[in-house]
Amino acid sequence: MEENKLLRGALYVVGTPIGNLSDFSPRAAETLAAVDFIAAEDTRVTMKLLNHFGIKKPLVSYYEHNKAEKGGRIVDRILAGAGGIGTADGQIYV
């Protein structure tokens, strides 16, 4: 996916594979590579995924216990025109 084909100011939600990184679709990997930042439920799991695909993007930790603090910041970045993505390792708090 070319970066200019992503909608600016949009949130993309991508589920992470359970157990086997080869289950991750090429389109999902392209989307991860094209966004400006990644909001991850578990940054450790997401970092393994990013490393596997050679993707380097800023990570924002976003989970049940910090969603009140981080949620507004994520929304502000998206409203300012950043392309963001949320990854889920089992559940995501949107």
N, C-alpha and C positions, 0 to 999 in steps of 0.2 A: 504494500500500500504506500503510495507516495505521500509524503508529508502534506503536500498542498491539497490532497483529497480529503483530509480530515476536516470536520467542522471545527472551527475555532469556537472557543467558549462552550465546549461540549464535554460531557462526562461519558466515558465509555466504561462499561462494566465487563470485566473478563474474569471468568472462573479459572482457577489454576488446576492443573491435572492432579489427580489423586494417585500418587505412587509412581507413575511412569511419565517422564517428561516428553517422551515421543508421542503421547496422546494430545499434546498441545498443538493446535492447528497453526498452519503457516500464517493465516490471516490474523490470528490473535497475536502472534509474535511480531508481525509487521505493525500492528496497532500499538503494541508496547513500545516498539522502536520509534514510532512517529510522534507520540504525545510529549508534552513538556514535563510532566511529572507523574508519579504513580503513588496513589494512596493505597496502602497495603494493610490488610488485617494483621498479617504476621510478616514483618520485614525480613526476617531470617529465611522464611520459605520463599518469599518473592525474590530475594537476592540470589538464591540458588538457581531459580528459574532464569533470572536475567543473566547470570554468569554463564549458564548453559548455552544461551542464545547470543552471547556477546553483546548484550544491551547495557548501556550505561545511562541511567536516568536518575534524577533526584527522587528519593523515596520519602513519603510522609506516612508515619504510623497512624492508623485510624482503626480503632476497635472499640468495643463496648465501654471501656473505662475512660477513654479520652475523647469520645465522639462529641461531647458538648464543647470541649475546648478546641478541637481541631476541625470540626465540621464547618464552622463559619469561615475559617481561613481557607479551606478547600473551595467552598462556594465562592468566596471573594476572588480567588485566583481564576476560577472558571468564568465568572462574570466579567473579569478584566480581559478575557480573551484567550486565556491559556487553554490548551487541550489537556484534559486530565483523564486519568484512568483509575478505576478501582479494581483491585484484585481480591478475590475471595478464596480462602482456604477451606471453607466449609460453610461459612455464612458471612454475610456482609451487612453492615448497618448503613443503609442508604437513607 
